[in-house]
Structure formats: structure tokens, C-alpha cells
Amino acid sequence: MTKHKWTVLFLMIVSLAISSGCVYRASIAQGNVIKEEDLAQVEVGMTKNQVRFLLGTPMIDDPFNKERWDYVYYLKLGRDNAQFRRWVSVFFEDDLVSEIRRDQELAPDI
């Protein structure tokens, strides 16, 4: 092989090695996206069907506690450390909203 071919081969290997380190990482979204205007409409005394219409089906369906719905949302943007976490719990008594807990803290390691 000539010197020119070795140089071309070397440059190809180097460029391949450099470009392979640039792997795309997709954003990860999990859970229910809850719009603030929809959450603001949920009030004490609403029925489960009304809450489901506004917020959708809850992410967590606890078989041991049918009187609590948890809406959890988590978003991580690609390689960035930017994260968005949200957790809202709606409590019911006799199929009517009795309490709404907004902006609860998720575990930081999620």
C-alpha cells in the first residue's frame, strides 16, 4: 500500500471513531401529561367520570385503594439533565372528589 492509501484509511478510521461517540438519545416521557388548565377545573365534589374526562385514566391503579387515583408524569430530555416531574393525587369518598394533592415530590433518583 502506498502512503496515500494509508493516510486515507487512517482518516476514515479516525472519523468513524469520532462519529460513533455521537449517539442520539431520545427524550423519555412516561405517565399522564396533565395540563394546568385541566387540573384547575378539578374540584372537590366532582364524580370519578368527570375527573376521568378532564385528566384521563390514572397512571397508577391501586387495587388495594380504589378511592385514590395517582397521576404521575416524568420527562427527561435526551442527554440533558433537564427533567420535569409531576405527581397529582385525587382522593374520593363515595365516588366524589374529597381531596386533591398537587405537585407532590417524586423520588430524585427516578
N, C-alpha and C positions, 0 to 999 in steps of 0.2 A: 504494500500500500504506500501511496505517496503521502507526503507531508500534508498536502491539501485535503486528502480524504480523512486523515486522522484528525485534522482540525475541525472539519465538518462533523465528523462523528462525535468528537468531544463536545462541540457546541450543542448538538442535538441532545446528548445525554444530560448536559447541564440544564438546558431549557426544560426538558422533561421533568427533571428532579425538582426544579423550582416551581413549575406549574402544578405539580401533583400535590403540593402543600396548600394550595388554594382551593380547598373543598368547600362547596356551598353547604350551608346549614340552614334548613328550612325553619321558619318560625313554628313554635309548638303552641297550639291553643287547645285547651281542654275545658269542658264544662259548659255552663249556660252563660251566654252573653246577655247581660241584663242592662237595658238602657235605663238611665236615671229617671227619665220621664215616665217610663212604665212602672218603675219601683215607687215613684212618688204617688202613683194612683192607688197603690195597695193600702187599704185602711182596715183598722180593727172593725170586725163585724161582717166582712165580706165572706162569701162562700168559697169553698175549695175550687169550684168551677170558675168563679170569677178570677181567682188568683192564677189558676192554670191558664186562663185566656190571656192575662196580662204578661205573666212571666214564663209560661211554658211548663212543661213537665219537669219536676225537680230532678237534679242530677243524682242525688242520693235518696234512695227509697229504703228507709229503715224498717224492716219487717217487725221489729220489736217496739217501734214507736210510730204508729200511724198518724199521730197528732202533731208531727213535726216534719216540715219539708226544708231541706237544705239546698240552696243554690250556690254552687261553687264554680268560680271561673279562674283560670290560670293562663297567662300568656307569656312566653319567652321569645324574644325576637332574635332569631339567628344566633350569631356568635356574640352579640352584645350582652351585657349584663342587665339590660333593660328588661324589667319584669313587671307584670301587672297581676295582682291577686285580688280576688274579691270573694267574700263569703257572706251570704244573707240567709237567715233562718226565719221561717214563718211558722208560728205555733197556732194550733187550732184547739177549740173546745166546742164540742157538739157541732163539728163541721163548719165553724165560723172562726175567722181570724181573731185570736186573742192577744197576740204579741208579734212584733216584727223586730228582729235584731239585724241591724245593718252594719256593714264594714267591720266584721269580726276579723281577727288576725289569724292568718294561716301560718303553719309552721314554716320558719325561714328556710328549711332545707328542702322544701318542695320545689 
